[in-house]
């Protein structure tokens, strides 16, 4: 991205933040919610510090409550009235009216991720990256200036399952109409200019060279290759040094025509719009897309062969990745698996893995586990990096901890604590319009019920210790891990004994 484009993007974002803060200040209730709004993971948080009032009497008038007084009362959260319909061209629409701010968020989600690359790795990513590089009569700079001049923001991204394109705009009809017209051109009628294509190819080729110096990235690429083999999830989303140079403008046009078709799209809308306005917007956006049907869903992968795959890399630390095939999105065991993983290694400090590997032995700065449900079986993964001479012992410790957890399951105290933490953080999932539009996109893309968020919380609160243990054992095997290590071959040492105060902390800052 050029400095000019970055400046345009930052200027537009600052303008939107200012407008949002002014509107929030004018409509702020006397008692603010317990949790401040947060953006979705795809859109980083923007923290704003609220100044302390100069008038001390104003401070004294604000009633304060202690956390103890809250007890077990559920935290306040937004109740979503999700409305859904289908456009004439076949796009699925999900809409939530949110009149609090004079803005709206629009997100298109297409089944156009790298799982649709076929024999051309990187095709989906290049197509998505090129959307805003040119339309009839405008180059990439003119497009960026067009959105900036309207106080609007365009976003895009490509992943394994999906590709997205998003718009944030003021809901005032004049600004809204112009922003939607430009958005429709960018997503529906990109011209894929040759000069931009070559520039992005060059950037990707440079990134491949950088990957050679990144042991974590090398380990991740090898892990997906070993876990999925010839399955579409096994190919690198960004393509390969062999595939990228040969991708042509005509291939991008052909992929766009079939993968960005209205019948392959989910339209999520949240903001200061009436149902009639939302219907008109959805119809306009849907009509601007190519005509076509939904693409076939991703096939199920074959079970991989467990084993260890070592990548030799000169470093003081070794990256360790352990993975198994996990679950599809919408699996009925997801609530129990989510709870189990939060206790095992997905909940940060206080989890079994963090307590035993970091806190008691000082082997790593952090160790994390997680299910990544996708259209087909996404991975369950555990990741950490540790001193190279302690890598084998650390790996064996992690395997033992997983085996013990599968055998015994969580304790009742661990389960109750995890339930409280999930209930406490759940309001953040719908705290902002950006959060909500992301949730709607996922609900629509994975064909989940409109009541999915409430259903999930209900299921979480009803899960028992035995259900967690059964679900974890149903989907994971203690000896079923595909393991990839990236680090040097050095003489291994015994692990230090567990202690409340580890004698030796991890050496140096974690490598990336």
Secondary structure by P-SEA (a helix, b strand, c coil): ccaaaaaaaaaaaaaaaaaaaaaaaaccccccccccccccccbbbbbbbbbccccaaaaaabbbbccccccccccbbbbbbbbbbbcccbbbbbbbbbccccbbbbbbbccccccccccccaaaaaaaaacccccccccaaaaaaaaaaacbbbbccccccccccbbbbbccaaaaaaaaaaaaaaaccccccaaaaaaaaaaaaaaaaaaaacaaaaaaaaaaaaacccccccccccccccccccccaaaaaaaaacccccccbbbbbbccccaaaaaaaaaaaaaacccccccccccccccccbbbbbbbbbccbbbbbbbcbbbcccccaaaaaaaaaaaacccccccccccccccccccccccccccccccccccccccccccccaaaaaaaaaaaaaaaaaaccccaaaaaaaaaaaaaacccccccaaaaaaaaaaaaaaccccaaaaaaaaaaaaccaaaaaaaaaacccccccbbbbbccccbbbbcccccccccccccccccc
